[in-house]
Amino acid sequence: MSWEWIYLILAIVSEIIFGLTLKSTVGLTRFLPSLVNIAALGAGLYFLSVLVKFLPITIVYPIWTGLGGVGVAVFSLFFYEEELSLTQIFCIFLIIAGAVGLKLGEMS
């Protein structure tokens, strides 16, 4: 795995942390959760900005937003005890399939 894809993974993890900590900031009124939230956003944007120098934004951005959203949805099941319908689960798999398809399309 090249370092670009490692940076993409770090950007996705940062995006997931950003999304998960949004609720605990209570509208950015709680200091520590807000600090973590803003730091995660900054890290994600940093990794993304480095990536677009080397990989097409048409690949990087959809994978980053899609898999970041999937991560937030999945982890919200555990951290916030939220629920997903079968239709929502199916759509999450479609997002994952789209991200894989973007990666595979880049290789051809």
Sequence and secondary structure as in RCSB ss.txt:
>XXXX:A:sequence
MSWEWIYLILAIVSEIIFGLTLKSTVGLTRFLPSLVNIAALGAGLYFLSVLVKFLPITIVYPIWTGLGGVGVAVF
SLFFYEEELSLTQIFCIFLIIAGAVGLKLGEMS
>XXXX:A:secstr
  HHHHHHHHHHHHHHHHHHHTGGGTTTTSHHHHHHHHHHHHHHHHHHHHHTTTS HHHHHHHHHHHHHHHHHHH
HHHHS     HHHHHHHHHHHHHHHHHHHHHH 
